[in-house]
Amino acid sequence: MVRAVPVTLREQEQRGTFRLAIPLRLSTAANTLTGEPGQIVRLVYRDDQNLGEGTMIRTSETKIIEGNLGEVRVTRTEISDEELRLKTKLQTASALTEVGNHYKEFGLNEKANYKYAEALDVCEEILVQAKKVGGKLLEQTYVQLWRIYFAMDKLDLALGMSRRLLNEFPSSSFVDEAMLQQAHVERKRENFPRAINLYTSIAKIPESPLKGEGQFFTGECYEAMALKATTGQSASLYEKAFLAYQKVYEQFPDSGRVGDSVAKMAAFYYKKEDYARAVDVFENVLSDYPDANFLDVILFNYGRCLYKLKKKPEARQKFEHLIRDYPESDIASEANKIVEALKKAGF
């Protein structure tokens, strides 16, 4: 529930500086600001006396964290009108990119490209001024540009911009994301050894939330290499892919890629005709990761494994589960044919 508390800011001895302290509690008491860690506290205030004309409504936001930060000093309290204008334009570019991504997700590529072009125009317009301001603003402009370039499949430009970020802001909080984008570019180009090197480097960054992503895509690279390799080489590459997916499961249990990785491991067992172990993995995926991707494929292969194990009634249940929950799946029609055949056979 969103709660609002009216407050009054008091001007300090240093003219133009306003402060206020208000307790934040985990309660539902009246006239008390409440919140949970991770939520956003937004201050909205009316500025009656300013350098512009009339009253201005200003806002400021901060995220709630748990614990004691100790002494915190404000090192910079003044933001120029030009910097504020650039930040606003950068937010506009970010919003346009997100709209483009949504269009792209639904296959509306022409509309998506139009939004990306709008976002790119905004970013390129502010880049010169952002270089003069420097600091966080320039860093975020680089980040937004590489995101736009990558969305537009302008891979060379995306790669160049992410490298520029790494060179000019080596301590940036976006370093792991920049490396991930570089790795994605190399993977799209099928430069798999380079991509694997970047993905594994991300997995070694101690505090990165993208470690699981890096490990998962390492497996995808080995799998893609196996598909293109000769029969003699593909077996060892599939084995490396399996081990990469297994590391996601074992070393990065909080990663959003765990369900996908376990599903890939099960598919590996299926290819080796180790149906019993594949069934164990499939069952773990369905019970522990009900929101994993590829669940239609998992159910299909689960059914096939059960069929191979002579458990035809149970196999039919899995195929029917697929048809019921994923009617739009490309393999739903194939599952339906198998169900009809099992019915005719009395299962």
Residue, then its C-alpha position, 0 to 999 in steps of 0.5 A: m500500500v502506498r502511504a503519503v505524509p505531508v512534510t515541510l522543508r526548512e531552509q538552512e543557514q546555507r541559503g538554498t539548502f533545505r533539510l528534513a528528518i522523518p522516521l521511517r518505520l515498519s508499521t501502519a500507524a497514522n502520520t508515519l511513513t512506512g516502507e520495506p527494504g527495496q521500496i522507493v521513497r519519493l519526495v514531492y515538494r512545491d518550490d514557491q521561490n525559484l529563479g523561474e516563473g511561478t511555482m515549480i513542483r520538484t521530485s526526488e527519490t531514494k531506495i530504502i535499504e536495511g542497516n546503518l550507513g554510518e556517516v554520509r556526506v553530500t558532496r554535491t547539492e547543486i545540479s545545473d539546468e543544463e544537466l537536468r535537461l540532459k538527464t530528462k532527455l536521457q530518460t526519454a531515450s530510455a523510455l523510447t528504447e523500452v517501447g521499441n523492445h516491446y514492439k520487437e517482442f511482438g514482431l512489430n519490427e518496423k515500429a520497433n526500428y522507428k522507436y529505436a531511431e527516435a531514441l538514437d536521435v535523442c542520445e546522439e543529440i545529448l552526447v556532445q554536451a554529456k561529454k562536457v558534463g562528464g561523470k555519471l551522466l556521460e557513463q549512462t549515455y554510453v550505456q543507453l547508446w550501446r543498448i540502442y545499438f544492440a537492439m538495432d543489431k548494429l553490432d560493431l557500434a554496440l561493441g565499440m560503445s561498450r568498450r568505450l565505457l570499459n576504457e573510460f569508466p573501469s569502475s562502472s557498475f555497468v562493467d559486467e553488463a557491458m561485458l555481457q553485451q560484448a559477449h552477446v555480440e560475439r555469440k551472434r557473430e559465431n565467434f564462440p571462443r571469444a564469447i566464452n572468454l567474456y561470459t566466463s569472465i563475468a561469472k568470476i566477478p565477485e559481486s555481479p548479479l549476472k554471474g549466472e547469466g554468464q555461466f548459462f550462455t557459456g553452455e549455450c556457446y558450447e552447445a552451438m559449437a557442438l551442433k556445427a562440429t563433426t561427429g567426433q568433436s560434438a560429443s566433447l562439446y556437448e559434455k562441456a555444455f552440460l558441465a556449464y549448465q550444471k555449474v549454474y545449478e550448483q554455483f548460482p542457485d539464485s540465478g534466474r537461469v537455473g530452471d533453463s539450465v536444468a532443462k538443458m541437462a535433462a535434454f542432454y541425458y535424453k540424447k544419451e538415451d539415459y532416460a531414467r536420469a532424464v526423468d529425474v531431472f525433468e521431474n525436478v524442473l517441473s516441481d522446483y522451476p514451474d516458470a522455467n522456459f521451454l516447459d513445453v519442450i520439457l513435457f514433450n521430452y518427459g513424455r518421450c522418456l516415459y514412453k521409452l521406459k514402457k510407461k505409456p499411460e504416464a507418457r500420455q499424461k505428460f503429452e496431454h499436459l503439454i496440449r492443455d497448458y501450451p496449445e500454441s506451442d509448435i510441438a503441441s500438434e505433434a503431441n496431439k498425434i502421439v496422444e491419439a495413437l496411444k488412445k487407439a493402442g488402449f493407453 
